[in-house]
Amino acid sequence: MVVGEISQERNLIIIGGGPGGYSAAIRGAQLGLSVTLIEQADMGGVCLNEGCIPSKIFTHAATKHTEISHLQDIGIGIPENQFDFKKLLSYKDRVINQLRSGVEHLCKENKIEIIRGKATFIAVDKIGVENGHQFDIYEFQQVIIATGSTAILPSFVKEKGERILLPHELFAMEEIPEHLIVKGNDYIALEAASSFAALGAKVSVVIENEADFPFDEAINKELGRLFKKRKIKMYKELQFISTNETADGISITFLTDKNVEETIGGSHLFVSEMRNPNLEPLGISRFGIDLTDEGFIKVDGNMQTSLPAIYAIGDVTEGPMLAVKAIKQAKTAVAAIAGQQTEVDLTFMPVVAHTIPPAVSVGLTEQSAREFGLNFHLSQFALGGNGYATLTGKKDGFIKVVSDATTEIIQGIHMIGEGAIEMSGSFVQLLEMAAREEDLKFPLYAHPGISEGLLEAVEGLVGQAIHAAPVKEKRQSIIFK
């Protein structure tokens, strides 16, 4: 190794080129900052290369596969069992390469300096970057840590073999697993279960202890019904004991809620929900940066750490390990560095899964409204009553609205069904602006369209949904005194 004797000066350095890191870099350039981005692997991070994007490619393919019977109904002839898995893998690689190239091109167009290598803090204002035999030292004014996280195995797995899969391994398989056991209830686990079942694998989902799906209880129930309909076997309220891997398969042993030991076997076990922040290789902890009890970097509303020149975003900070959080934090951190007044507020961060059909929860669920003792109104509109959902053959699901009984302010919007992902942006906007019931009823909605389901759900709060059967009482109210 050759160590550089002279440190080079930089203004803003960003460590990590994932969604948070490259968003921070581009926004910094837009605000007139001189930006250097350090990345030791592929641009786009885990999200683009191993997690979010590969998972969505599989769910997209699986969704199209489930539409074959409907396409035949409308006269489009497609052989029902014609599916080339290798072509899907080729498509996945092509899309990822295209998106990665797009990120690199945007950085180049924004005149962002990209340095390849492994970054390590050598002082509170200096970073060393190692790339092969090259080692350079950079002195910075501000730095943003955006190094993400790494998937880890649960404690009951004593040794990892080829049949225990992490996300990047699952989406790189060269054939569909015969029987995929999915451990977890996060969005990647649910998407994997949904898509691989649709693509022909036998799928079992195992969830430990009292956990359920991460949505409103009505969506959880509907998602469970759809999983059962698609022959996805569910095992809940479990305490895991061990795994046993052989040349022919893998088994997982657990205690049921009735304290009975049970073992199930499959060809592969997929685990996705456990991740650790990538901090140790940075060496930042030895400089006294404040960490949480769980090992995340403590930040304020501007994403500034206890060391004034150092900011942190994404998976290295507390909260859900989601790209949407990292991107929001990235823009806020850079704006603060540029002298703007800003702050991160994750109150209405949507919970999203690209299952078949997709599911979204934003704001208060019915269960949380009960726990808070809120006087609230409820309405749930089935998409089976929506004309566009019917003509497209995608009638599964519903839209559910929770509103404050006193102020009529919308407190939560939840949806499972076609269009849920795209409509979630509107759900967040409505909650952010503290919209009242009238604010949703007054506008015009395109007809026919899935969005009309939101209008009908809100009109259903007073028993006036047009395409729903009459209710006995005009207003569905749940009152707490």
Sequence and secondary structure as in RCSB ss.txt:
>XXXX:A:sequence
MVVGEISQERNLIIIGGGPGGYSAAIRGAQLGLSVTLIEQADMGGVCLNEGCIPSKIFTHAATKHTEISHLQDIG
IGIPENQFDFKKLLSYKDRVINQLRSGVEHLCKENKIEIIRGKATFIAVDKIGVENGHQFDIYEFQQVIIATGST
AILPSFVKEKGERILLPHELFAMEEIPEHLIVKGNDYIALEAASSFAALGAKVSVVIENEADFPFDEAINKELGR
LFKKRKIKMYKELQFISTNETADGISITFLTDKNVEETIGGSHLFVSEMRNPNLEPLGISRFGIDLTDEGFIKVD
GNMQTSLPAIYAIGDVTEGPMLAVKAIKQAKTAVAAIAGQQTEVDLTFMPVVAHTIPPAVSVGLTEQSAREFGLN
FHLSQFALGGNGYATLTGKKDGFIKVVSDATTEIIQGIHMIGEGAIEMSGSFVQLLEMAAREEDLKFPLYAHPGI
SEGLLEAVEGLVGQAIHAAPVKEKRQSIIFK
>XXXX:A:secstr
 EE SS EEEEEEEE  SHHHHHHHHHHHHTT  EEEEESS TTHHHHHTSHHHHHHHHHHHHHHHTHHHHHHTT
    TT   HHHHHHHHHHHHHHHHHHHHHHHHHTT EEEESEEEEEETTEEEEEETTEEEEEEEEEEEE   EE
E   TT  S  TTEE HHHHTT SS  SEEEEE  SHHHHHHHHHHHHTT EEEEEEETT   SS HHHHHHHHH
HHHHTT EEEEEEEEEEEEE SS EEEEEE TTS EEEEEESEEEE S EEES GGGTGGGGT  B TTS B   
TT B SSTTEEE GGGBSS   HHHHHHHHHHHHHHHTT       TT  EEE  SS EEEEE  HHHHHHTT  
EEEEEEEGGG HHHHHTT    EEEEEEETTT BEEEEEEESTTHHHHHHHHHHHHHTT BHHHHHSS   SS T
THHHHHHHHGGGT  TTS   SSSS EE   
